Amino acid sequence: MKQKLEILALVLGFFGLFGTIAVTALPTWKVSAFIGANLIVMEELWEGLWMVCYRQINVKMQCKVYDSLLILPAELQAARGFMCVSIALVFSALIVTAFGIQRSNCCGDNMKSKNIVLAVGGCLYLISFLTTLIPVSWVSDSIIRQFYNPTVLDAQKREIGQAIFIGWGTSGVLLVTGIILLVRHSKRRSKEEDVYHDAYSMEEKSAIKEDSVYLPQTGSGTERLRLNNLKGATSRF
């Protein structure tokens, strides 16, 4: 059961990696809102981190990469950096976790080193959870504020796209994975401390037994010497 939790953490780590890559690549962070004059669906607009996609009725979707980073709003510019960092963190955490599980050949039988590696992997997952949650929440907050802003035209209002929902789900997966790894680290560390404590107690007990056995033997030897000396003295007389 304990090793199954570590395998589950690896599987969730793969899902987290694929999720962060998908969220970063998908152009559906912001989608056109069909309200007011846009009630008739004649065109559809998607805005992502790297490109904007536009589709008219009976026309295929056409996507174009942004000409400049400066034309993006601040939340999308920050989301680019956060999501790239998230991908790097999740990839690193996945490799570190693979080295830290009990079935791994890394560090041999040195469980102390494996526990440290496992804790590092869990911390990386928790950091990636934050770097994924912050951009998707920031962008969604911006979309909601603009949607309810009366000064913004209906044609300029956007709705929350699929990429943001996937980002929220991915951040939850990363959080659960980090918690599982840190819980496993704490249990393995407590078990390791118990083993060391038991071994130390056994050494103390064995040392006490050796001392208790050695002292009587020494005492009996001195008594024998005294008896031999007395016998020799009486024989002289």
Disulfide bonds with the S-S distance in Angstrom:
Cys53-Cys63 2.02
